[in-house]
Amino acid sequence: GDAHPAHLVHAPFTLHPSPVPRPAFEEAYALALPFSDLVGRLAEDANFLNETLAEVAKADSHFTGRLLGICNQVRSEAPGSQVGDMSILRCDYFVDQA
């Protein structure tokens, strides 16, 4: 086993669009708003982000570490000054046909 708690696993991917059965599409569509709300709430929880991403930030210091550092810097320099936010989310769904 891997002694290091942070490791990366590549997600499955496809090079071409794949058909999605209507029931799976409708389920994903129905969950899009609650999922977006969940992601927004998690993004606002600095303690959760730091605790959850600490090991990943160490292992991936050039990307995740830098993003976490920027997040912490902005929060420390101007706490409570943000009056709004914008999220750009990319959600790719794959249908498990196994």
N, C-alpha and C positions, 0 to 999 in steps of 0.2 A: 504494500500500500504506500501511498504518497504521504510522507511525513509532513509536508507543507500544507497548511489548511487552505491556501489560495491556489486554485488552478483554473485554467480556462478550458472550456469544451466548446468546440465549434457547433453551432446550430445547423440543422439541415437547411439546404438552400436549393433553389431551382433557377435555371436560367431563362425559363419561359413561363408565361402565365399558365396556371393550372385551373381547370374547372373546379368549382366548389358546389357541392350539392345544396339545393335551396334551403333545407332545414339547418344545415351548418351555417350558411350565410345569415339566415334570420337570427340564429342564436348569437353569432358574433355581433351582428348589428344591434341587437337588444342589449348586449353587454358593453357596447362601446362607451356610452355615457358614464355608467358606474365605474368602468375601468379607468376612464380619464379622470374622474373625480378621485379615485384611489391614488393614482399616480401623482395628481396635484397635491393631495394631502401629505403623501410621503415626501415629496420634494420640498415641502415647507418645514419638515421636521429635521432640523439640523443635527440633533443628537442621534436620531435614527440613521441618517445618512452617514455620519462619521463612524458610528459603531459598526454598521453593516458593511461599509466600503473600506474600512481601515486596511484589512489584509490585501484586498484587491488593489488599493492605491499603492501599497508597497510593491506588489508584484508588477504592476503596470503603471509605473511612476510617470511615464511620458504622456499618458492620456488620462486615465482615471485619476491618478494622483494630482495632475495639474488641474483638472476640472474641480476636484474636491478642494484644492487649495484656493482656486478662484472663488468658489462658493463661500468658503470660510472667510476670505479676505473681504468680500463684499458685505457679508453679514456683520463683520466686526467693525468695518469703517463707517457704516451707516445703518446701525440697527433700527428697525422700525420705520425707515424712511421710504420704503417701497410702497407705493400706493396702488400698484397694479402689477399684473404679471402676464406673460404670454408663454404658451407652451406650443412647441412644435413636436408632435409625436408621430413616430412611424411605427405602425404595427403591421407586421407581416404574419399572416396566419397560414398554417399548413394543416390540412385535414389528415388526421391519423387514420390511414386505411388498413392498418395491420389487423 
